[in-house]
Amino acid sequence: MNTDDFLRMNANKFPALQMGELRAQLATSDSRDTYPVMSTEYRDPYLALILSFFFGVFGVDRFYVGDIGVGFGKLALTVLGGIGGVIWWFVDLFLIVNRTRQRNYELAESYLRYARPATDDGAKSADTATADTDQPDTHDDESDFDDF
């Protein structure tokens, strides 16, 4: 599967504003680096909305998305406070679809970021480390045996 097919099939699972950026990153990455991104099963935003509608007051929608702390917060407010969990549930009905898409994008970004070598000024990437070994060896192997 190429990147265009992947993005076409999963267009509803990522934020529309960041699809161009994701497409560019996938196009410039090596195929072995894009494999984890394209083989991951991302969360469905509309399933998150359905979960939010029926079980969101208990935080199930946030657990599904991967926001574990927020899920526990909603659950605690519902169990302890009652009305606070209901208000949070109602607000989350409008936020959960975009939050699911954002979490999917963050997951894809983390896979691509992990696959790229570090390019800090102080750190050497794999390409520059091999380039340094091409310099001539100034060590004289025969001089080591002169001591014996």
Secondary structure, DSSP 8 states (H G I E B T S, - for coil): --HHHHHHHTGGGS-GGGHHHHHHHHHHS-HHHHHHHHHS----HHHHHHHHHHHGGGTHHHHHHT-HHHHHHHHHIIIIISHHHHHHHHHHHHHHHHHHHHHHHHHHHHHHHHHS----SSS--HHHHHHHTTS-----GGGGGTT-
